[in-house]
Amino acid sequence: HLISWDETGTFFIVKNTTDFSKAVLPLYFKHNNFASFVRQLNMYGFHKINDSFFKLNNVCSEVWEFKHHDFRRGEYHLLVNIKRK
């Protein structure tokens, strides 16, 4: 999985930014630039909450975790509160 919720459903995790940028971003944006995606998240009040890594097939990759107070798994009614700054 390229993107998932954490166990509590309070933040989401991007595990492989390279594959995520190639496979997911072009489906929703006019680019495949992960840094641009992060800037978009920041404009809507999301914050990076970690500096961690994971190892898969002997390759170490950075894990990016993002959180927004009103972006929680299953709580769709809160999405109206997420607005561009």
C-alpha atoms as one frame of an Amber mdcrd trajectory, in Angstrom:
protein
   0.000   0.000   0.000   1.279   3.433  -0.912  -0.978   5.370   1.439  -2.890
   4.306   4.532  -4.410   5.459   7.794  -2.595   4.990  11.072  -4.135   2.574
  13.577  -6.151   5.312  15.301  -7.457   6.885  12.090  -6.175  10.340  13.046
  -3.458  10.747  10.414  -2.443   9.230   7.085   0.859   7.730   6.017   2.657
   7.820   2.650   5.243   5.029   2.658   6.906   5.285  -0.741   6.896   8.838
  -2.083   8.455   7.856  -5.414   5.824   5.248  -6.284   3.051   7.418  -4.787
   4.140  10.317  -7.002   4.146   8.160 -10.126   0.966   6.151  -9.519  -1.380
   8.362  -7.501  -0.604  12.049  -8.014  -1.218  12.109 -11.797  -4.716  10.733
 -11.178  -5.719  13.812  -9.166  -3.242  16.569 -10.093  -1.588  17.935 -13.214
   1.799  16.915 -11.835   3.628  14.045 -10.159   5.765  16.191  -7.848   5.575
  15.101  -4.199   6.881  18.452  -2.921   4.003  20.204  -4.715   1.563  17.762
  -3.122   2.989  18.593   0.324   2.597  22.328  -0.395  -1.053  21.703  -1.312
  -1.587  19.825   1.952  -0.004  22.691   3.883  -2.324  25.199   2.176  -5.261
  23.230   3.596  -3.868  23.070   7.115  -2.231  19.625   7.080   1.064  19.205
   8.898   3.844  16.650   8.607   4.113  14.947  11.981   7.130  12.642  11.712
  10.698  12.019  10.729  10.825   8.244  10.442  11.941   5.548   8.036  10.969
   1.996   7.129  12.900  -0.775   5.449  11.503  -2.832   2.581  13.627  -5.286
   0.585  16.781  -3.857   2.188  15.909  -0.364   0.955  15.363   2.329   3.555
  12.623   4.854   2.696  11.261   7.848   4.507   7.710   7.592   5.819   5.658
  10.771   5.581   2.763  11.196   8.030   0.256  14.035   7.740  -2.405  15.217
  10.142  -5.285  17.669  10.120  -7.615  18.096  13.088 -10.686  17.599  10.876
  -9.381  14.765   8.688 -10.181  11.530  10.504 -11.116   8.096   9.229 -14.879
   7.683   8.897 -15.769  11.191  10.108 -16.970  12.589   6.792 -19.000  15.359
   8.422 -15.735  17.064   9.460 -14.464  17.440   5.875 -16.459  20.671   5.387
 -14.115  22.291   7.928 -11.031  21.751   5.756 -10.548  24.957   3.820  -7.735
  26.577   1.907  -5.813  29.146   3.955
